[in-house]
Structures are given as structure tokens and as C-alpha cells.
Amino acid sequence: KSLREVSAIAGRARRAGKTVVTTNGCFDLIHVGHIRSLEQAGSLGDILIVGINSDRSVRANKGASRPIVPQDERAEVVAALEPVDYVFIFNEKTPVRALGEIRPHKHVKGSGYSVDQIVEKDIVERHGGKIVLLKVVNGESTTGIIERVRQKLGRKKS
């Protein structure tokens, strides 16, 4: 969906008394950490909206060698996961602007951060929402998977 569409959906859900939950990420190579985080996020409310970093946004955050999987394919995969209700793609480095439009009750992040480190905190709280930190699956990351593949293929880090 477009940001405009998910914002309208979130507005209707709020008016109906439903709890709107958001989370975001690159979701480049889906792994068990993504699945567990999305399951936990989905359990925190009635509707889960996931923001996917665009290819340009991933490059800005992760470097020129990423993403591995193009944005439309990443969005399609995440949208197909059971806990996820809606997906949108954002071009900015962070989802702050989008969250100002969606105005979630809860915005979910991994516990690898403290609440004060989360750039989305101010915009979420300004609209009455709160940040929820989830337990991170230790050792699971797309970067780690890429490195394991490189090692198995005998290639050095680029």
C-alpha cells in the first residue's frame, strides 16, 4: 500500500477503537529474528503495519552492496507473513515522517536500542503513542547471514 493508504487505514482503525502497531526495517534476507519480531509486534495490537526501507534508503543505511533483494520483492514477502496486515515502502533514511502520518499507538523496535536512542520516539510520543522494545534473537541478522555465506564460499568481507 502507499503511505496515504496505510495512514487512512490506521485512521479508520483508531476511530473503531483498534490498536495500531507499526514496525519497520530493511527485511533484506528474512530470518527467524524477523519472524519472531513480527509475531511479537502483531500480538501487541489489532493491526500491524510494517514500513520497508526502499532500496535507496537501505543503501543510505547499510552501504552500496545492499539490499540483496529489491524493495518490491521484500515488501511482497513481508506482506505475505501471517502477523502482517499492511506494508508500505519509505524512501527516507528513517520512518519518522511516515509515523507522523500513521500515528500508531505502539511502534515496535528491537531491544538492541534504548528508548532514548530511537529516532522515532519523539514523533510517536507526540501523537500519544509509545515505543515498545522487543527481545532480539541473538546472533540473527541479515549482515550475519551474508558474512556466513561469504565465509562458506571462501570470500572475504567486501
ABEGO torsion letter per residue (X at the ends): XBAAAAAAAAAAAAAAGBBBBBBBEAGABBBAAAAAAAAAAAAABABBBBBBBBAAAAAAAAEAAOBABBAAAAAAAAAABAABABBBBBABABAAAAAAAAGBABBBBBAABBAAABAAAAAAAAAGBBBBBBBBBBGBBAAAAAAAAAAAAGBBBX
